[in-house]
Amino acid sequence: MTALRVLVACEESGAVRDAFSKLGHEAVSCDLQPSRGPGQHYHGDVFDVLDYPWDLVIAHPPCTDLSVSGARHFAAKKMDGRQYASVSFFMRLVRATEHVKKVAIENPVCIMSSLWRKPDQIIQPWQFGHGETKTTCLWLKGLPLLTYTNVVSGRDDRIHKMSPGPNRARDRSTTYQGFADAFADQWGK
């Protein structure tokens, strides 16, 4: 197996980066927040590092102003420009990765399905070993659809019911380990 140069954009948890690193890949996470744990991490703007010759980019653009779970706030988010800026950031990632052969952009069900294009695949945590629901869309380029690794019973919507708090947004956006492992195992070949 040839080691890939993998950029995990907009990831401060390190879950996806670490899954690829464990398999021997040169994996780097990048986020405006510092990494929660050790590992190669660029603490800064993703557009500072996107021109590097990456073999694979997995991007998790912020979903707060895009996700349909917050649709009741769309009018206000448009009025103050947050939604326009979030759509623009998402599309900048799409354009900035045109030189990369393998790209995955991950987000929950969001307005990008109608503003850009439908996702290539929709996955759930319970298909990858977690007994929870969190509908997750994948827009793929040069990558196969993921094969489910561990379908489990249980359909708890823990993420939706998460209590307010200072770490709520961070905790809601953390990548499930089952997703991270599937990305690395199936796309790292």
C-alpha positions in Angstrom: 0.0 0.0 0.0 1.3 3.4 -1.0 1.0 6.0 1.7 -1.4 8.9 0.8 -1.0 12.6 1.6 -4.3 13.3 3.3 -5.7 16.6 4.4 -8.7 16.6 6.7 -10.1 20.1 6.4 -12.2 21.7 9.1 -11.4 19.0 11.7 -10.2 19.9 15.2 -11.1 16.5 16.8 -8.4 14.6 14.9 -10.7 11.5 14.5 -10.3 11.2 10.7 -6.7 12.3 10.7 -5.8 9.7 13.4 -7.6 6.9 11.5 -5.5 7.6 8.4 -2.3 8.0 10.4 -2.8 4.6 12.1 -2.8 3.0 8.6 0.6 4.7 7.7 -0.7 7.7 5.7 0.6 11.2 6.0 -2.5 12.7 7.4 -2.9 16.3 8.5 -5.9 18.0 10.0 -6.6 21.7 9.6 -8.9 23.9 11.5 -9.2 27.5 12.9 -9.3 25.7 16.3 -6.3 23.9 17.8 -6.4 20.2 17.6 -7.9 18.4 20.6 -5.1 15.9 20.7 -1.6 15.2 19.4 -1.0 14.7 15.7 -0.2 16.7 12.6 -2.4 19.7 12.6 -2.4 23.0 10.8 -4.0 25.6 13.2 -5.2 28.1 10.6 -7.1 28.8 7.4 -7.6 25.7 5.2 -6.9 27.8 2.1 -3.4 28.3 3.4 -2.6 24.6 2.7 -5.0 23.5 0.0 -2.5 24.0 -2.8 -0.1 21.3 -1.4 -0.2 18.2 -3.6 -2.7 16.2 -1.6 -3.8 12.8 -2.8 -7.0 13.0 -0.8 -9.0 15.8 0.9 -11.8 15.1 3.3 -13.6 18.4 4.2 -16.1 19.0 6.9 -17.2 22.6 6.3 -19.1 24.3 9.1 -22.8 23.4 8.8 -24.4 25.8 11.3 -25.8 28.1 8.7 -26.4 25.4 6.0 -28.1 22.5 7.8 -31.8 22.0 7.3 -32.1 21.3 11.0 -31.9 25.0 11.5 -34.2 25.9 8.6 -36.5 28.0 10.9 -33.5 30.4 11.2 -32.7 30.6 7.5 -34.4 34.0 7.0 -32.3 35.6 9.7 -29.1 33.9 8.5 -29.7 35.2 5.0 -30.6 38.7 6.3 -27.3 39.1 8.1 -25.2 37.2 5.5 -24.2 34.2 7.5 -25.8 31.8 5.1 -24.3 33.4 2.0 -20.9 33.3 3.6 -21.3 29.6 4.5 -22.4 28.6 1.0 -19.5 30.6 -0.4 -17.0 28.8 1.9 -18.4 25.4 0.9 -18.1 26.3 -2.8 -14.6 27.7 -2.3 -13.6 24.3 -0.9 -15.1 22.6 -4.0 -13.2 24.9 -6.4 -10.0 24.8 -4.4 -9.9 21.0 -4.5 -10.3 20.7 -8.3 -6.7 19.6 -8.6 -7.1 16.8 -6.1 -8.1 13.4 -7.5 -9.9 12.2 -4.5 -12.3 14.5 -2.5 -15.0 13.9 0.0 -17.1 16.8 1.4 -19.2 15.9 4.4 -22.2 17.8 5.9 -25.6 17.0 7.3 -28.6 17.3 5.1 -28.3 20.9 4.0 -29.2 23.5 1.4 -26.1 22.5 -0.7 -28.2 19.6 -2.1 -30.4 22.2 -3.9 -27.9 25.0 -4.4 -25.1 22.9 -5.7 -26.0 19.2 -6.3 -27.4 16.2 -4.5 -24.9 14.2 -2.4 -23.4 11.0 -3.8 -24.2 9.1 -0.6 -26.1 9.5 2.6 -24.9 7.6 5.7 -26.0 7.1 9.3 -23.9 6.3 12.4 -25.9 3.1 13.0 -24.5 1.7 9.7 -20.9 2.0 11.1 -21.2 0.7 14.7 -23.0 3.5 16.5 -26.6 3.1 17.7 -27.6 6.6 16.8 -29.1 8.7 14.0 -27.3 11.6 12.3 -28.1 11.8 8.6 -24.7 12.6 7.0 -24.3 13.5 3.3 -21.1 12.8 1.3 -20.2 14.6 -1.9 -17.5 12.5 -3.6 -15.0 12.8 -6.3 -12.8 9.9 -7.4 -13.9 7.8 -4.4 -16.2 4.8 -4.1 -19.4 4.8 -2.0 -18.7 3.6 1.5 -19.7 0.0 2.4 -21.5 -0.3 5.8 -19.1 -1.8 8.3 -21.3 -2.7 11.3 -25.1 -2.2 11.1 -26.4 -2.0 14.7 -29.8 -1.8 16.2 -30.8 1.4 18.0 -31.8 4.6 16.5 -31.3 7.2 19.2 -31.1 10.8 18.0 -28.7 11.8 20.8 -27.1 14.6 18.7 -30.5 16.3 18.1 -31.4 16.1 21.8 -28.0 17.3 23.1 -28.3 19.9 25.9 -27.2 23.5 25.4 -23.7 24.2 26.6 -20.4 25.8 25.7 -19.2 22.7 23.8 -22.5 21.8 22.1 -21.5 22.8 18.6 -18.1 21.1 18.9 -19.6 17.9 20.3 -22.4 17.8 17.7 -19.9 18.1 14.9 -17.4 15.5 16.0 -16.9 12.7 13.5 -18.1 9.3 14.7 -15.2 6.9 15.0 -17.0 4.4 12.8 -17.1 7.0 10.0 -13.5 7.9 10.5 -12.4 4.2 10.4 -14.5 3.5 7.3 -13.0 6.6 5.5 -9.5 5.4 6.3 -10.0 1.7 5.6 -12.0 2.1 2.4 -10.6 5.3 0.9 -7.0 4.9 2.1 -6.3 2.1 -0.4 
